[in-house]
């Protein structure tokens, strides 16, 4: 499996992300091939889509002001967190844990980094649709089968550092069901599903970085993914079936 970082100029609101990516590929002398996968940084995609907000334009509500005192963050950002999230679960000073677009997200995925001073970047409004539209443009341009993943970074419980998570994808199965396959000792796997899209985002983020690398896209070639026509939703599970939520929702845990 090969991973190739694609550097681009600074993405600004109104950019056609696919066109910027095509120009960057031409500059780098790279021509996409069948079954190439592009992992795209959500902040760059969101910026191109105009999902960037000047905090000066945000009027915090009474609830936002109260919660900003609890979690020690900017009440204007807190207002955006309330608007962008389905639920606020708790947090620590400076960071609020939310459920946003069905998954756990720090501060509703709102990003201060890679935004001008005084601005923040929201998540793409519909990451799956973003992936679908960019994939269509790339496949039309290069006349080959391409997959696209819009990815972000998340922390793992009780672990320091970030790993990748797919917010939306098109062209591959995001999660592969490998139940029934045999382990090294011939025993059938009972619950295992491989989070292919998340794993590919994690691999890409080693190259993308989190700072000033100007590498908002990574081309992955020869990936062991299951390619499909179109797009499917990234599967989610109910809280009662989630290992972590099930532990904390039940009384008497040790």
Buried (B, 14 or more C-beta within 10 A) or exposed (E): EEBBBBEBEEBEEEBEBBEBBBEBBEEBEBEBEEBBBBBBBBBBBBBBBEBBBEBEEBEBBEEBEEBBEEBEBBBBBBBBBBEBBEEBEEBEEEBBBBBBBEBBBBBBBBBBEBBEEEBBBBBBEBBBBBBBBBBBBBBEBBEEBBBBBBBBBBEEEEEEEBBBBBBBBBBBBBBBEEEEEEEEEEEEEEEEEBBBBBBBBBBBBEBBEEEEEBBBBBBBBEBEBEBBEEBEEBEEEEEEEBEEBEEEEEEEEE
